[in-house]
Each structure stands twice: as structure tokens, then as C-alpha cells.
């Protein structure tokens, strides 16, 4: 074994013991860096079935597929919640919906929350977020990215503005970056004028490449939460070209949804999401554009000789949505699973999750380990060889990542709760192959709750409720619901 500094040797021992690596494997990790760079790429409202390696047949995702071929594809990974903001809170804090400070859209992160960025920053990482934060109101707030552990932020002022791809301004830390070319570029029908304006996603891709170049000589954590393919649906014409001659069915989408009048963000936002004559084609083009820029990131890592020193993760924040007008059944965006965004059925929360670390993680792996967003924080801590906080709900995935599945700790249960508008109040736990729902017709009133129980091994599509056949499991798993629902 090569001579090591005391600090590096300590890192080697931490990895060797906690992840159960062989001495040879631990040596390989040490040679590359005991503190690997970490890049976490997050899509927005992209379904389990929207990626080629998860069964997508219409949308091309060659670079995301490549990440899976060169790493691990997780088939039982879950979002933190079935909508954006709380899911991101779970990712950043390691907390499930019973303990997270954000459980619904419209809520803001507690400034006292300790994020993964804060922990990595203390471990000498340079930390950056580029894209959609969605957990604060304004870049000067106490819960803004710069106040929650990120050295560098480039993105939107708040969650609502992230839904528009031709913004009049973005923020780079506390500096407003203005795009005057994006002023009043909507046509009379509410669609964007072709070939005009600056597309926010392209700005995020460019900024991420610059962040990597600027920090190539020291450990960095780049959190890259793209807004794609969240509505509104719009993309530059070149990303539509591969799909234009396929004659897909289209139902034009009228202006609507999104931001409300008087939000102060600019004239083109007062009528909500843009009109779109070809929502299916545009949706595919958006995902392919994101995929292309992921390919640029992979290429840059290779150019800078960082591939074997950088772990790349890819996921989506919740299930698919048809708010932009696309037909998610046409794309099979949920991968055949029941439900979509705003459901706690599998289609709303089961998501693609891929991990690639060139030369360290074995290629072409598929893991059915049951995991969730709140596992990212402890995983990042273990990769950085720093202590894992003891108050979180997550469990490190390092043993699975390093191929030591026999040493991977498992969750007692995964927990979510969800109430949307006047709909019933849902709580759900996944326990091994079982998933239990407790559904209250209207929370706060004396309406009796009822249960739904599914065996996901035999019924992944959640078609057959077997609650009446397993009263013992209902009693046991309902106690987990009570244990988790501390709010």
C-alpha cells in the first residue's frame, strides 16, 4: 500500500470499516481521493418510466442510460414526497415527512435545519447549487441556499419562478442577472417566439460546467436541480428535431396555471404557463436536452481527469405530471405504476435513481434495495468520511454503492403523508415488500380512517387491496404510522 498521510489513512479506515471494502478496494479509493467530488443531478417531475433504462421507448436518454450502464440502477428508490419542495427538503436534510420542516408546497425550510451542504462545507468541500432550490422566498432569506451551506448559488428567486424557462432575471448568489432579451417574448397566443430569448436550463448547464472547472483541484459538491421537465413545456427548436417526423398525437395546450398576476416577476408571467401546440414533442425534447447536457458534464469530468474522483448521482424529485399538456400515458411516464405526481401510490413517489463512480463502482449493477431521498445525506457524509448526524431518518447507501450488499442496513419502514386540497389525508409506510395506507376521508373531522395494503412483490401496480386478509399486519404497520407521524 502506498504511503498515506494520517488524514488520508483515517479516511481509508473509515471507508474500509463502514462500507466493508476490501483492502485493495479501499486503497483504490484512497488513491483517487478519500473525499470524492459529489454531483447530484435532479430532474423535476420526471417519471420512473421516462428514462430509457427504466423502460422508456419514445424519449431518447443515451447519457442517463450510460450512467446506469457504468454504475448502479436502483429499482426501489423513492422521492421524499410526491411534490417538489418537501421532496427537496428530505433530500437536503435526511428527514422523512414525519420530521421534515417542509411537507407541502408553499412551506419554507426552517433556517435551523442542517443541510448536507453545511456538513460537507465543514469537511472542506466547496459547495454549489445551480437550478431550483424551492425552499426559500428570496436570495437574502435566512433559509436561502447561501445561508444553508452553499458557497455558490445560481438560480431562481423562488419556487414559483422556477416554472418559467425564459426568465427576466436569475440570481447568482446575491447578484441579480438580468436577461432583457426575455422581456415580452411571448406571441399573441401565449407561446414563446421561436428562436428568441435565453433558456434558463442552458444557463444552468453552462454555469455547472464552469463550477466544475473552477473547483477541479479540490473536493466539491455540486447539487444540480434542473427544472426540466416541469411545466411549462417549452424548449429551443433544435431539441425538437429528432422527434418532428414521428407524427405523434398532440392536443394543443392553452395558456394557464403557473404564476398568478401580480407576482412581480415580469409581464410574460401574468397568464401562467405558456401555450404549447406540441406538448408531447416538446416534453420529449426537454428531457433529451437535459440528457445532452448531462453528457457534457460527463465529458468534462473525463477531460479534467476527474471521472475516477467523482461520484455522479441522478434522480427525479417525484412522479410525472401532465400539467404542461403532455400525455403521460402516451409516454408511459409512470412506468406502468399506479398514480402520478400528488399521489402516494408508486407512480407518484417511486423514481429513477442512478449512481456512477467510474473505476470504483462496478458497472451494470441493478439494486432492489429499498431506499429514499433521506438516505442521500448520510451517504454523502460517509463518502466524505465525516460523522453522520444521529437525529436523521436516513441510512447510508455506501455499502450498496461499493457492492457490499450483505452489510447494507435496511429501513424499518419508509414513511410519507399527503393532503392536497379537499382530498383525503393519506399516510403510507413501506415495510419490506408491503405498503400500507391509512386514509382519512377528511382530516380534522370524526371520519373513520380505512386501510389499503399491497404486496409490492406480487402486485407492484397496487391493484389488489389485501387489508382484510392481514389484520395482523395492519395492526403492526399502523403502529409505524403512529411512530412516524410526529407532526
N, C-alpha and C positions, 0 to 999 in steps of 0.2 A: 504494500500500500504506500502511495506517495506520502511524503511528509506533509503534515497538515498543521495549520495554526490551531491554537487552543479553541478559538471560536468556531472554526470550521469543524474540528473534531467533535465538539459538543453538538453541533448541528447534525453531524453524521450519526452520533449515538441516539439523538432524539428520533431521527428518521428510522434508524435501524430498529429501535425498540418499539416505537409507536406504530409504525407501518409494517413491521415484521419483514423487512428486507433482508436478503442475504448480504453477507459482507461484500461480495462482488458487486451487487446492485447498489448498495449504499456508497461504495467507492465511486461508482459511475455517477451517482447523483452529486457527490461532493466535487468531483472533477468539473461538473457542469456548473454548479453553484448550489450551495445549501439554501440559498434564498432565491428560488426561481422567479423570473418575471411571471406575473399572472395577468392574463387578458380574459375578461368575462364579457362576451357579446350577447346582448339580449334583444330579441325581436319583440314586437309589440302586437298582440292579438294574432299571432300566427299559430295555427292549429297543429296538433300532433301529427296529422296526416299531410301537412303542407310541405314536407321535405322528402326528397327522393328516397333516402334510406329508410324512411318510415312509411313508404308506400305511395308517395305522390307520383302520378303518371303524366300529368299535364304541365306542371311548372318545373322548369329546369333549375336545379340547385347543385351544380357539379362541385363547387368548392366546399359547401357544407357537407356534401356527401364524402368528399375527400377527407375532411376532418374525422369523420366516422371510420373510414377505411384505415386511417393511420392512428386510430385511438380506440375509444370505447363509446359504444352507443348504449345508453340507458333506456330500458323499456318500461320501467315502473317509477319514473320521476315525476314529481308534482310541483305545480306552482304554489306560491304562498297563499294565494287567494284567486278567486275567479274574475277579478277586475284588477286594474293597473296599480294604483297607489299602494294598497295594502300588500299586494304581492311583492312589490319592490321593498317595502318596509321589512317584510320577512326575510328577503334576500340580504338586506344590509345589516340586520340586527340579530339574525339567528333565532327569531321568535315566531311561534305559530300564532294563529288568530285568537287563541285564548289569552295570550300575553303581549301581543304586539300593540304598539301605541296607535297604529293606523289599521283599521279593519274595514273601512268603507272608503270609496272615492269621496273627495271633499274634505276629508280629515287631513291634518298635518302632523308630521313627525314631532314627537316630543324632543326638544333640544337636548334633553338629558340622555337620550338614547345613545349607546355606544355602538358605532358602526364598524364594519370590517375595515373601512378605510382608516379610521382612527387607530385601530390596533396595528395595522400594517405600517402606518406612518411612524408609530413609536418604534417599529422594528427596522427603521432606516429605509423604508420604501418611499419612493416618490409616487404620489397617488393622483390619478386623474379620472374625471368623469366627463364624457363627451356624449351629449344627446339629451335624453328625457329623464330628469330627476323625479319630478312628480310628487315631492314630499314637502314642499315649502311654497310660500307665496312671496316671490321676490328674491333677488340675489343678495340682499342685505339682511335677510331674516336670520334669526338665531339658529334656525334649522335648515339653512341653505347649505349646499354642498361644501362651500369653503369653510363653513362653521362645523361641519360634520366629518372632517378628516381629509377632505380632498384639497390637495395643493393647487390643482388646476381644474377649472370648470369651463366648459363651453356648451351652451345650450339655451333652452327656453326659460322665460321668466317664471312660468308655472305650468301645471298640468294641462290646462285648457288650451294654451297657446301651442302646445306640442302637437296638436292635431292638424296643423296647417303647414304645408310644405314650402310655401313661398312667403316666409315671414318678413315683416318690415324691419325687424331687428332681432338679433340674438344677443346673448351676454357671454363675454369672455371674462370670467371672474366678475369684478365689479365695473367692467367697462362695456358700455353698450356698443355693439357692432351693427351699424345701420346698413340696410340694403335698399337704397332709394329706387333701384330698378324694379323692386317688387311692389311699389305703390300702384294701386289701381290697375292691376294687370288682368283682372277678370273681364271676360267678354260679357255681352248683354244677357246671355243665357245663364251666367253664373259659372261657366267653365273658365279655365285659365287659357290665356292666349298662347298658342303653340310657339315654342322656341324663345320665349321671353322669360326673364327673371332668373333668380338664383335659388336653386333647390336645396333645402336645408340638409337633406341626407348627404348630398355631395360635399357640403361644408363639413359635416361631421366626419366623413371618410377622410377628407384632406387633413383635418385637424388631428385625427387619430394617428395618421402616418407621421405627421410632424412630431407628435408627442413621443412616439416610439423612437424616432431618430434622435430627438433631444435627450432622451434618457437611456440610451443604449448601453452606457457604461456603468450603470448602477441598477439595483433592483427596482422595478416599477410595478405598480398595479394599475391597469387600465380597465375601467368599467365603461363599456361602450353600449349603452342602452339606446339603440336606434328606435325611431318612431315607426318605422315600416313593419308590417303593412296596415297599421291602424288607419281608420278613416280620418280625414278624407282620402279618397282614392285619386291620385294624380302622380304622373311620372313623366320625365322627358321622353320624347318620341323614340329615341334610339333604343330604349329598353322595351318598347312595344314591338319592334321589328320582328323578332323571332316568332311572334305569335299572330301576326297580322293576317296570314293566309290560311289560318286553320278553321275559319268560319264557325267560330264558337257562337252559341246562342247568347244574346245580350238583351237586357232590359234596361234602358236608359234610366239613370238616377238623377232626380231633380235636386235642386239646392235645398238643404235642410240640415237640422241637427247641429252639433258643434257649439261654437261660442254664441252667446246672445248679444243683442245690441247693447251698446254702452259699456263694453268691456275695456275700451280704451286702447285696443291693440292695433287698430288700423281699419281703414274703410272697407277692405275686402273681406273682413271677418264678420261683418254685421249680419250677414244672412246665413251663417253656418257653413257646413261642408259644401264643397264645390259641386256643380252639376257634372255628370260624367256619362257620356253616351256609351262607353265601352267598359263598364266596371270589371267584367271578368278578365278581359285582356289587360287592363291596367293593373289589376291585383297581381296577376302573374308577372307583369313587367316590374312591379315594385319589389317583389321577392327576389327576382333574378338580379335586379340592380344591387340589392343588399348582398346577395351571394357574390356578385362580381367584386364588390369592394372588400368582402371578406377574403377573396382570393388575392387582392392587392396587399392585404395585411400579411397573409401567409408568405407571399413573395418577398416582402420587405424583411420579414424575420430571417428568411434564407439569405438574402443579400447582406444583411448585417451580421450574419453568423450567430443568430440568436435562437434558431429553431430548437436546438437541444438545451436551451436555457430558459425556455418559455413554455408555460402550460397555457393552453387555449381552451376555453370552455364556451359552449354555445347553448342557448335555451330560448324559450319564449315565456312571456310573463303570465299568460293564461290562454284559454282556448280561443277559437276563432270567432269573429263577429261578422255579421252581414250588414253592418250599419252604413258601409260605403256603397252598398248596392250590389256587391258581388254575390254569386250563388255558391255558398259554401258546400252545398250538396253536390253541385257540379264538379267541384274540385275534391270532394270527399275530405274536406279540411279537417274534420274531427277524426279521420282515420277509421270511420265506421262506429266510433264510440258514441254513446248517448250524450246529447247535450252540446252546448257551446258556451261561449262567454256568458257569465252571470248564472251559470248552473254549477252545482257541486257534483253533478254526475261526471263521469270520467272525461267526457268531451270538453268540459269546462275547466278542468284542472290538470289533467294528465298532459304532459308537454314533452317535446323533444329535448333531450339533454345529451350533449356530446363532449367528451374530454379528449384532448390530443396533446401529448408531450413527446415530441419527436425524439427517438432514441432512448426514452425512459419508459413510457407506457407502451405495452405490447400492442401491436396492430390488430385490427379486425376482431376486436372483442365486443361481445354483447353481454350486458349485465341486466339481470332482472331484479337486482337489489332494490327494495322499496325505499325511496328517498324523497327529499323535498327541498325547497328553497332554503329553509332554515339550516340545512346542512352545509351550505357554502361557507359561512363564517368560520366554523370550526375546521373545515377542510383547509381554508386559506391559512389559518393560524398554524396548523400542523405542517403545511408546506413551507411556511416561513420559519418553522422551528421556534414558535413563541407559545406561551401558555394559552390554553383555551379557557375562556371565561366559564365559570361554573353555574351561571344563572340562566343559561340559554337552553333552548329546546332542541338544537341541532346536534348531530353526531358526525364526526369527521368521516369523509369518504376516502381518506388516504389509503386504507388497506385495499379497497376495491380498485382504486386507481393504480396501485402498484401490483395488482394481481394476487394479493394475499387474502382471498375471499373468506377463508376459514377464520380469519381474525377480525373480520368486519362486524362491529357491533350493530345490532338491529334496534329499531324503534319499538317501544312497547305499543305505540299507536301513532298515527298521524291525525291531526285534528284541524277542522275548518268549521266556520259558521258563516251564515249568509242570510241577509234580509234585504230585499230590494223592493222599494215602494210598498205597495199594499199586498205583496206576495207573502206566502207563509215564511216563517222563520225556520231555516234549515240548519241543522248541525250534522256533522259527519265525522266518523273515525274510520280509518283503515287499519285493520289489525291482521297482519299476515295476508291470507287470501280473502279475508272477509271485509266488507264495508257496510257499516251501519249508519242509517239516517234516523235522526229524531226530528220530526216535522211538526211544528206548532202552527195551526191554521192562522192565527193572528196573535203575535206576541203581546203580552201585557193584559190579555183578556183570559177569562177562565175557559178557554177552549182546550179540550184534551189533546195531548200530543199523540202521534202514532208513529210507528216504526216501519222502515223498509230495510231489509237485509239482503245482501247479494254476495254470492261466492264468485269473486272475480276470476278465479282459476277456471271455473266451469261456465261462467256467464259474464264475460268481460264487457258485454254490451248492456248489462244491467236490465235485462228483460223480465226476469222472474223473481219477484219478491218472495223470499222464503222465511220471512219473520215468524209466521205462525208455526213453522216446523222446528224452530230452535229457540224456545223460550229461555233456555239456559244461557245461550249466547247473548240474547237481548239484555238479560239482567247484568251479565258481566261487562259487556261493551257499553251499556248505558252508564255504568259507573265511571268508565273512562271519559265519557262526555261530561259528566259532572265534575270530574277531576280537572279536565282541561278548561272548562268554561268559567274562568275566574272572574270575568268581567260581568 
